[in-house]
Amino acid sequence: METPRRRALGKGLEELFGSEVLDIETLEEQIVSETPKEEIVEVNINELRSNPYQPRKTFDQESLNELASSIKEHGVFQPIIVKKSIKGYEIVAGERRVKASSLAGKATIPAIVREFNDQEMMEIALLENLQREDLNPIEEAIAYQNIMESRGYSHEQLAEKIGKSRSYVTNMVGLLNLPDSVKDLVIARKIPMTHARTLSKMQDVDKIEELADKIINEGLSTYELDEISQGKEVAKRNKMERHETEETRTYKYIQELLCDKLETKVKVRSKKIEINFQDLEDFNRIMEILGISE
């Protein structure tokens, strides 16, 4: 039989996924607030291992160093969440805090020990990364794909949950069609997202790799790549629109660039740009990206 707290956790996850927008911080706050202080324990860092469902494989070293400095001075602000395993513990949420604590020379870290099934572990790890971390494009695509598979979401449903446009989600997941060699170039940020998106719609692996090489070594522009991709000799993975005017294509490029830059839904129409934001904090984030101060 499940304990009340175990049931509450499951209910929390269902409420989270049933809400309009996914918010991992609300879930963590719920777990922390429902946990008596005496149940927050110090766990040896060397007993912790990564959540096997963790999509992030690389961590920004500069960001970790900054967090480590903060932990040295102030300690860990919020306990991590772990699951007891056969040997030690698996990290469910808070892997950056663990890595930064280790860099700061800490031997232990405050933790809340809870029971989780495999789906819960995957979903919490994915959401924590999507909302708090700068995943590389391929990791982000994998995270989207995993959430859609686990929850049965369509691209449009997931887009609404994470505050992105449907085309943004579709384009990101489409990156998983790229051959591994080109995925590695995207991860290394050697190929811009606008180029990677066009390549992902092509079928011929050899052609994709050839064009990827030209992007890096010859500076092939987005426009030039799109012209090549529209050629009859290039096999398409998905049908591309054929009857677009030059003006419409220009607006489409600008819209996609703004969506990538601002990480939100943007619509570009004749003489009009619409930028979506969720709340005042999100609005301020967009203003900061645009370099506009109050």
ZIDAFEN-V928812 format. One record per backbone hydrogen bond with DSSP energy under -1.0 kcal/mol. NH is the residue of the N-H (numbers start at 1). CO is the residue of the C=O. If there is no record, write none. Layout:
BEGIN
nh->NH co->CO
nh->NH co->CO
END
This chain:
BEGIN
nh->7 co->3
nh->8 co->4
nh->9 co->5
nh->10 co->6
nh->11 co->7
nh->12 co->8
nh->13 co->9
nh->14 co->10
nh->15 co->11
nh->16 co->12
nh->17 co->13
nh->18 co->14
nh->22 co->161
nh->27 co->23
nh->28 co->24
nh->29 co->25
nh->30 co->26
nh->31 co->27
nh->32 co->28
nh->33 co->29
nh->34 co->30
nh->35 co->32
nh->39 co->36
nh->40 co->37
nh->41 co->111
nh->43 co->109
nh->45 co->107
nh->47 co->44
nh->48 co->45
nh->49 co->89
nh->54 co->51
nh->64 co->60
nh->65 co->61
nh->66 co->62
nh->67 co->63
nh->68 co->64
nh->69 co->65
nh->70 co->66
nh->71 co->67
nh->72 co->68
nh->73 co->69
nh->74 co->70
nh->75 co->71
nh->80 co->110
nh->81 co->93
nh->82 co->112
nh->83 co->90
nh->85 co->88
nh->89 co->47
nh->90 co->83
nh->91 co->49
nh->92 co->81
nh->93 co->81
nh->98 co->94
nh->99 co->95
nh->100 co->96
nh->101 co->97
nh->102 co->98
nh->103 co->99
nh->104 co->100
nh->105 co->102
nh->106 co->101
nh->109 co->43
nh->111 co->41
nh->112 co->80
nh->114 co->82
nh->121 co->117
nh->122 co->118
nh->123 co->119
nh->124 co->120
nh->125 co->121
nh->126 co->122
nh->127 co->123
nh->128 co->124
nh->129 co->125
nh->130 co->126
nh->131 co->127
nh->132 co->128
nh->133 co->129
nh->135 co->133
nh->140 co->136
nh->141 co->137
nh->142 co->138
nh->143 co->139
nh->144 co->140
nh->145 co->141
nh->146 co->142
nh->147 co->143
nh->148 co->144
nh->149 co->145
nh->150 co->146
nh->151 co->147
nh->152 co->148
nh->158 co->154
nh->159 co->155
nh->160 co->156
nh->161 co->157
nh->162 co->158
nh->164 co->159
nh->169 co->165
nh->170 co->166
nh->171 co->167
nh->172 co->168
nh->173 co->169
nh->174 co->170
nh->175 co->172
nh->176 co->173
nh->177 co->174
nh->178 co->175
nh->183 co->179
nh->184 co->180
nh->186 co->182
nh->187 co->183
nh->188 co->184
nh->189 co->186
nh->190 co->185
nh->196 co->192
nh->197 co->193
nh->198 co->194
nh->199 co->195
nh->200 co->196
nh->201 co->198
nh->202 co->199
nh->203 co->235
nh->208 co->204
nh->209 co->205
nh->210 co->206
nh->211 co->207
nh->212 co->208
nh->213 co->209
nh->214 co->210
nh->215 co->211
nh->216 co->212
nh->217 co->213
nh->218 co->214
nh->220 co->214
nh->225 co->221
nh->226 co->222
nh->227 co->223
nh->228 co->224
nh->229 co->225
nh->230 co->226
nh->231 co->228
nh->234 co->231
nh->237 co->201
nh->249 co->245
nh->250 co->246
nh->251 co->247
nh->252 co->248
nh->253 co->249
nh->254 co->250
nh->255 co->251
nh->256 co->252
nh->257 co->253
nh->258 co->254
nh->259 co->255
nh->260 co->256
nh->261 co->257
nh->262 co->258
nh->263 co->259
nh->267 co->274
nh->269 co->272
nh->272 co->269
nh->274 co->267
nh->276 co->265
nh->283 co->279
nh->284 co->280
nh->285 co->281
nh->286 co->282
nh->287 co->283
nh->288 co->284
nh->289 co->285
nh->290 co->286
nh->292 co->287
END
